[in-house]
Amino acid sequence: MAQTIKTHRTAIEMRPGLAEWYEATTTLYNQIVAFYFALYEAHPGLLDLNQQEALTQAERLTHCTHANPDPLWPLDETIRADIPAMLRRAAINAARGAFQSFHSRYQRWQKERATFEAKGKRFHHRPPVPPRVFHFNLPFYQGMFKARDEHSITVRLYSGTSWQWVKLRLLGEALPDEWAAGSPSIVRRRGRLCLHTPLCKTIPTPPKTLVQVAQNPQVRICAVDLNLGDALAVCTILQADGTEVATRFIRGGKALHARRRRLLGKVARKRRQSGILMAGETDNVKLWQKIRAIDESEAHRVSRRIVEFAQAHGAAILVFEHLDNLKPQQGRYSKRGNEKRAYWLKGKIVKFARYKAWEQGILTSRVSPRNTSRDCSGCGHSPVARYAAGETPLDYRPGGPLYLCSCCLKQGNADHNAALNIGFRFFQRAFRTLSESLHPKGSGVPAVNPIAWQQFAVWQDRRSGSALPAFSLA
């Protein structure tokens, strides 16, 4: 069995004094984290213990009890507050994670320096330093909160002099019944307080992508081509034999780009009016919040429709292009900023679709984007002619909505052609890996189902120049 985890966000109704209590408790919590981080710096051997053993040892070194009246690092002498046990343990775990991250980065820096010095080169990178200030969100372990229902939760907060039970009114949906809730935390988000609750659900473990392709001749994938035009995503359901089952265009890009560009134009005009800002001053806060909000909302909308489409047609794998290094072209501020955020939107869609698909037992894979828009999905010829309606298809023109292959005369929507190539590339990579498993060196790779291999070989024969080497399955 596997687990899927997500975060449930609920807004907290603000009331007089709540922000001050939250700030006082968060400040105290981060002071405790800093104290235990210093403990880990003095005793790095605590990392060799597992988390529970390290927690016990840290409390033995710092917490004064009747059985341990003289700890080596007394916490109550450094921070004079009656700290609840659960808050202290949350701080110990947070400090352990922070020190483990710093320790790993420092070891990586040492290895890089040794590699440079062994080659006789000068190493100019500075070593990582421990964090000077901590800004962890305020968690609530069991015992720090109680009486949670659909509309409220009671938490323990520090007023600056004493601890109080404070009832918080929640604005939002209740926790889903089929998910197990973890320890919540309060997060300050865009000037407001939100309650974040981790949710966990156990699901059947889906087989790995290579196993599904090898053992299931009828496996289906959902190949997704993400674009900058009106069709933000083009989804195509493919089988291993190359059969196209269904295709869906998820539109809305034109309206999104127009709205975002209008807001970026407002930012540019206001910047011209305000002139040079002070160091550390943020401009146009409300406009930037609106831009980020519409991008995040659109990423959730598109990713949800991708997963629903894949689930409706029985697809077991989502396939995207591996696009991480896209940069905007030169131009006006609003155009350049719009294009840059359109690239960021692609990454958000993949990120959100991955966890949404995992909740349904659907895996996610990525393939190389090389020539997916230039190759013909029918015969493999490259490049195809891309053009707009009313134009003569002569040569490849980036951004053309239509395409025509001069070899097999196949034509249609260019984004649909790219989605097909993405799916075909996934199957090509999978079966090439499986073909290597037929050799003795490939032990451990799942055996290929003869029916699946035969179907793929027939499809490959239809695409000149892409055929795999023939192997005997006897």
Buried (B, 14 or more C-beta within 10 A) or exposed (E): EEEBBBBBEBBBEBEEEBBEBBBBBBEBBBBBBBBBBBBBEEBEEBBEBEEEEBBEBBBEBBBEEEEEEEBEBBBEEEBEBEBBEBBBBBBBBBBBBBBBEBBEEBEEBEEEBEEBEEEEEEEEEEEBEBBEEBEBBBBBBEEBBEEBEEEEBBBBBBEEEEBEEBEBEBEEEEBEEEBEEBBBBBBBEEEEBBBBBBBEBEEEEBBEBBEBBBBBBEBBBBBBBBBBBBBBBBBBBBBBBBEBBBBBBBBBBEEBBEBBBEBBBBBBEEBEEEEEEEEEEEEBEEBBEBBEEBBEEBBBBBBBBBBBBBBEBEBBBBBBBEEEEBEBEEEEEBBBBBBBBBBBBBBBBBEBBBBBBBBBBBBBBBBEBEEBBBBBBBBBBBBBBBBEEEEEBEEBBEEBBBBBBBEBEBBBBBBBBBBBBBBBBBBBBBBEBBBEBBEEEEEEBBEBBEEBBBBBBEBBEEBEEBEBEEBEEE
